[in-house]
Amino acid sequence: MPKRLARDETARLEARIPARVYEQMQRAARLRGMTLTGYLIATAGEDARRVVEDAEIMRLARDDQIRFARALIDPPRPKERLARAAKRHAELIERR
């Protein structure tokens, strides 16, 4: 597993990319008034943040948010089958 970098540390990234893509990235960086490195950090970093956020954050529609909150505030009574399973679990598993 790679070592985690401290906030101020940097890491080196090398990549072989098609010349056409490289030239296009250089042009985009110039249009934004940035260096190629700055441009890559800004665009790739933002995309990476978005991908991780999409994978780790669950978004609910408004109706689902309300339904979830109501279930937390006033949870439904457990069905008989779940109550029996909880009782069996309590009998089998000793509390520590």
Protein Blocks (a to p, Z undefined) as FASTA:
>chain_A
ZZdddfkbccdddddddfklmmmmmmmmmmnopafklmmmmmmmmmmmmmmmmmmpccdd
fklmmmmmmmmmmccdddfklmmmmmmmmmmpccZZ
